[in-house]
Amino acid sequence: MEGDDESSSVEPYERYVSTLYDELASRYEIIYLKASKYYRHLYGELYGVFKEYFDNIKIRSKVLDLGSGTGIWSRFLRSRGYHVVSLDISYASVNKCKRARRCSDPIQGDAVRLPFRDGYFDAVIAYGSVFNHIIESENAFKEVSRVLEKGGYLIFDADNLVCIDMAYEALLGGISARRFLKGLLDGKGHVGYWYGHNNEILPFRFFTYKELTSMLHERGFKVIDVKGIHVLSNIIPSRLHQWSDNKIKKLAALFYEFDNILGNYAPFKYLATTFIIISRKVGS
């Protein structure tokens, strides 16, 4: 669930993010992969795109798992023979990744200050709304572009401001109705808050598709493909959908069948709760 605060400060966000995910590290998979059908479906869609690009050898050897958390995607990458560097701002998450032997090269670090030489990676994967959690997203995209070789892939998901679920939040007071309408009109997102499973509060950047593609283009990326997740199913407010009872789970499961189709086609995919964006670095 998301919220809004127009006075949100950029300065302390790194500490907030690190602290929250340090606390979540030991139970992240239980909460987001076992307890929530919403997130299981989201991760299933992410895995489908993951397989398309990493099973078909579209990407060569060196991959940065940005915002790797406890190493779910690092493990999948390593099992396919990739050299993976797993970077996350949360020390506890990186430590769990290492102890669970999911990560061979774990690093605690910040996406806006990547400790790698120019052009080092063939691909960067950033799953789990990583860029939404980075208030200075422009700087993070700039750094990703720097460490990617020309032709390298950036594959990530991002939560969308322009969707039915955010309209619910605007009506219910979860986000500013004025800023939501402004985003519809000018295509610009804004900084607000994300509320987690136990009402944890984090600074959160709400994107529009127009804003994301503009940021990518300015930093030398070309969008190759876009897939929408939770297209029709987002008529169920995420307040209910993410931590729902059995009746809502059954209703959502019916909608998922339509989501899987609609998420591949315009204009529906641009109204999804979440985008998966596949892009390539074409500039220097």
Phi, psi and omega per residue, in radians:
M1 nan 2.545 -3.070
E2 -2.057 2.887 3.102
G3 -2.564 -2.901 -3.017
D4 -2.540 2.521 3.033
D5 -2.729 1.908 -3.023
E6 -1.227 -0.337 -3.117
S7 -1.692 0.215 -3.094
S8 -0.969 2.342 -3.072
S9 -1.731 2.453 3.125
V10 -1.266 -0.610 -2.916
E11 -0.939 -0.906 -3.014
P12 -1.571 0.121 -2.968
Y13 -1.098 -0.611 -3.115
E14 -1.062 -0.719 3.133
R15 -1.147 -0.742 3.127
Y16 -1.053 -0.843 -3.100
V17 -1.086 -0.833 -3.116
S18 -1.055 -0.799 -3.114
T19 -1.106 -0.804 -3.118
L20 -1.088 -0.812 -3.084
Y21 -1.325 -0.367 2.933
D22 -1.088 -0.747 -3.123
E23 -1.235 -0.548 -3.098
L24 -1.473 -0.294 -2.950
A25 -0.920 -0.754 -3.039
S26 -1.246 -0.348 -3.067
R27 -2.253 0.280 -3.064
Y28 -1.012 -0.872 -3.094
E29 -1.117 -0.641 3.135
I30 -1.111 -0.774 -3.094
I31 -1.251 -0.871 -2.937
Y32 -1.673 -0.281 3.127
L33 -1.938 -0.447 -3.110
K34 -1.845 -0.709 -3.012
A35 -1.458 -0.358 -3.014
S36 -2.112 2.027 3.077
K37 -1.137 -0.615 3.111
Y38 -0.966 -0.879 -3.098
Y39 -1.306 -0.534 3.052
R40 -1.091 -0.739 3.100
H41 -1.130 -0.747 3.102
L42 -1.017 -0.854 -3.123
Y43 -1.165 -0.550 3.068
G44 -1.121 -0.700 3.092
E45 -1.177 -0.700 3.081
L46 -1.072 -0.702 -3.132
Y47 -1.143 -0.611 3.112
G48 -1.061 -0.787 3.100
V49 -1.188 -0.696 3.093
F50 -0.949 -0.863 -3.126
K51 -1.098 -0.682 -3.118
E52 -1.040 -0.650 -3.067
Y53 -1.682 -0.582 -3.060
F54 -1.687 -0.342 3.053
D55 -1.473 -0.442 -3.063
N56 -1.683 0.271 3.041
I57 0.959 0.639 3.033
K58 -1.355 -0.286 -3.076
I59 -2.167 2.449 -3.097
R60 -1.459 -2.524 -2.769
S61 -1.452 -0.764 -2.927
K62 -1.673 2.118 -3.074
V63 -2.232 2.341 3.001
L64 -1.703 2.106 3.016
D65 -1.611 1.674 -3.033
L66 -1.526 2.198 -3.002
G67 1.216 0.798 -2.978
S68 -1.156 -0.363 -3.102
G69 1.011 -2.304 -3.083
T70 -1.508 0.091 2.956
G71 1.676 0.395 -3.141
I72 -1.014 -0.869 -3.077
W73 -1.406 -0.508 3.061
S74 -1.059 -0.720 3.126
R75 -1.078 -0.795 3.131
F76 -1.092 -0.708 3.140
L77 -1.146 -0.796 -3.127
R78 -1.103 -0.644 3.139
S79 -1.154 -0.307 3.108
R80 -1.712 0.102 3.028
G81 1.603 0.167 -3.138
Y82 -1.432 2.595 2.950
H83 -1.465 1.995 -2.989
V84 -2.033 2.267 2.928
V85 -1.824 2.169 -3.063
S86 -1.866 1.961 -3.092
L87 -2.060 2.291 3.096
D88 -2.592 2.650 -3.130
I89 -1.350 -0.306 -3.093
S90 -1.603 2.067 3.129
Y91 -1.106 -0.756 -3.101
A92 -1.119 -0.641 3.120
S93 -1.169 -0.786 3.120
V94 -1.099 -0.687 3.140
N95 -1.141 -0.726 3.092
K96 -1.122 -0.717 3.104
C97 -0.986 -0.748 -3.131
K98 -1.233 -0.799 -3.113
R99 -1.125 -0.582 3.129
A100 -1.424 0.006 3.127
R101 1.065 0.546 3.038
R102 -1.531 -0.489 -3.072
C103 -2.012 2.254 3.066
S104 -1.668 -0.362 -3.077
D105 -2.436 1.200 -3.088
P106 -1.475 2.494 3.126
I107 -2.430 2.271 2.959
Q108 -1.470 2.154 -3.093
G109 -2.915 3.131 -3.043
D110 -2.035 2.358 -3.090
A111 -1.135 -0.361 3.133
V112 -1.539 -0.042 3.093
R113 -2.498 1.275 -3.057
L114 -1.351 2.270 -3.049
P115 -1.548 0.914 -3.094
F116 -2.352 2.710 3.125
R117 -1.311 2.847 -3.137
D118 -1.056 2.400 3.030
G119 1.172 0.421 -3.027
Y120 -1.324 -0.594 -3.009
F121 -1.789 2.633 3.029
D122 -1.524 -0.413 -3.124
A123 -2.755 2.676 3.005
V124 -2.230 2.252 3.033
I125 -2.000 2.348 -3.115
A126 -2.402 1.456 -3.100
Y127 -1.729 2.484 3.106
G128 1.872 0.614 -3.140
S129 0.965 0.669 -3.056
V130 -1.010 -0.829 -3.073
F131 -1.258 -0.443 3.021
N132 -1.127 -0.520 -3.133
H133 -1.444 -0.068 -3.112
I134 -1.911 1.871 -3.086
I135 -1.092 -0.676 3.115
E136 -1.556 0.979 -3.042
S137 -1.059 -0.607 3.114
E138 -0.978 -0.743 3.139
N139 -1.206 -0.599 3.109
A140 -1.162 -0.768 3.089
F141 -1.098 -0.652 3.102
K142 -1.088 -0.761 3.126
E143 -1.165 -0.729 3.100
V144 -1.052 -0.764 3.108
S145 -1.058 -0.683 -3.124
R146 -1.107 -0.755 -3.037
V147 -1.491 -0.127 3.084
L148 -1.560 2.456 2.998
E149 -1.297 2.787 3.113
K150 -1.090 2.314 -3.060
G151 1.590 -0.109 -3.128
G152 -1.254 2.709 -3.084
Y153 -1.667 2.465 2.880
L154 -2.095 2.047 -3.126
I155 -2.110 2.135 -3.076
F156 -2.683 2.861 3.014
D157 -2.004 2.692 -3.138
A158 -2.610 2.473 3.097
D159 -1.356 2.503 -2.974
N160 -1.830 2.303 3.069
L161 -1.275 -0.616 -2.995
V162 -1.631 1.373 3.135
C163 -2.650 2.934 -3.088
I164 -1.076 -0.674 -3.089
D165 -1.089 -0.671 3.106
M166 -1.240 -0.497 3.035
A167 -1.122 -0.719 3.052
Y168 -1.018 -0.823 -3.104
E169 -1.076 -0.653 3.098
A170 -1.130 -0.714 3.136
L171 -1.211 -0.621 -3.092
L172 -1.518 -0.093 3.128
G173 1.565 0.117 3.121
G174 -1.224 -0.539 3.022
I175 -2.331 2.874 3.126
S176 -1.197 2.118 3.098
A177 -1.073 -0.653 -3.139
R178 -1.098 -0.761 -3.108
R179 -1.291 -0.543 3.044
F180 -1.102 -0.833 3.127
L181 -1.117 -0.650 3.099
K182 -1.083 -0.697 3.108
G183 -1.120 -0.648 3.089
L184 -1.096 -0.657 -3.039
L185 -1.449 -0.765 -3.041
D186 -1.857 -0.056 3.078
G187 1.309 0.258 -3.134
K188 -1.877 2.407 3.080
G189 -1.483 -2.906 3.096
H190 -2.754 2.974 -3.137
V191 -1.677 2.246 3.087
G192 -2.441 -2.420 -3.139
Y193 -2.269 2.648 2.996
W194 -2.005 2.330 3.124
Y195 -1.902 2.123 -3.067
G196 -1.495 -2.887 -3.035
H197 -1.008 -0.720 3.139
N198 -1.884 0.589 -3.131
N199 1.106 0.482 2.997
E200 -1.114 2.463 -3.076
I201 -1.994 2.229 3.114
L202 -2.328 2.515 2.924
P203 -1.009 2.429 -3.020
F204 -2.543 2.334 -3.126
R205 -1.734 2.122 3.113
F206 -1.578 2.173 -3.113
F207 -1.832 2.694 2.810
T208 -1.860 2.775 3.121
Y209 -1.086 -0.700 3.121
K210 -1.035 -0.755 -3.132
E211 -1.133 -0.793 -3.129
L212 -1.074 -0.817 -3.105
T213 -1.159 -0.587 3.084
S214 -1.139 -0.771 3.111
M215 -1.077 -0.749 -3.136
L216 -1.127 -0.792 -3.131
H217 -1.062 -0.753 -3.120
E218 -1.120 -0.394 -3.116
R219 -1.877 0.360 2.961
G220 1.521 0.345 -3.134
F221 -1.850 2.603 2.990
K222 -2.045 2.252 3.111
V223 -1.330 2.157 -3.122
I224 -1.588 -0.715 -3.102
D225 -2.762 2.740 3.097
V226 -2.403 2.386 3.064
K227 -2.236 2.414 3.098
G228 -1.711 2.440 3.083
I229 -2.055 2.404 -3.078
H230 1.060 1.221 -3.138
V231 -1.596 -1.196 3.088
L232 -1.332 -0.629 -3.082
S233 -1.170 -0.210 3.127
N234 -1.392 0.094 2.932
I235 -1.251 -0.267 2.957
I236 -1.526 2.036 -3.113
P237 -0.949 2.422 -3.110
S238 -1.077 -0.433 3.064
R239 -0.958 -0.636 3.123
L240 -1.627 -0.669 -2.972
H241 -1.171 -0.736 -3.013
Q242 -1.184 -0.643 -3.085
W243 -2.249 0.969 -2.922
S244 -1.543 2.901 3.017
D245 -1.505 -3.126 -3.026
N246 -1.107 -0.633 -3.130
K247 -1.108 -0.789 3.137
I248 -1.208 -0.621 3.090
K249 -1.053 -0.734 -3.141
K250 -1.164 -0.708 3.100
L251 -1.132 -0.768 3.134
A252 -1.070 -0.695 -3.129
A253 -1.048 -0.624 3.076
L254 -1.145 -0.733 3.140
F255 -1.171 -0.542 -3.113
Y256 -1.026 -0.583 3.134
E257 -1.078 -0.671 3.094
F258 -1.316 -0.644 3.111
D259 -0.963 -0.747 -3.068
N260 -1.090 -0.445 3.093
I261 -1.565 -0.925 -3.060
L262 -1.084 -0.534 -3.108
G263 -1.138 -0.172 3.139
N264 -1.718 -0.076 -2.997
Y265 -2.227 2.486 3.003
A266 -1.387 2.599 0.017
P267 -1.522 -0.027 -2.982
F268 -1.061 -0.728 -3.064
K269 -1.132 -0.426 3.140
Y270 -1.406 -0.081 3.105
L271 -1.919 0.179 -3.130
A272 -1.279 2.773 3.064
T273 -1.138 -0.637 -3.090
T274 -2.323 2.445 2.995
F275 -1.785 2.545 2.782
I276 -1.904 2.171 -3.099
I277 -2.033 2.203 3.060
I278 -1.877 2.113 -3.112
S279 -2.368 2.799 3.108
R280 -2.273 2.533 3.078
K281 -1.369 2.051 -3.136
V282 -1.940 -0.370 3.107
G283 -1.595 3.026 -3.117
S284 -1.407 nan nan
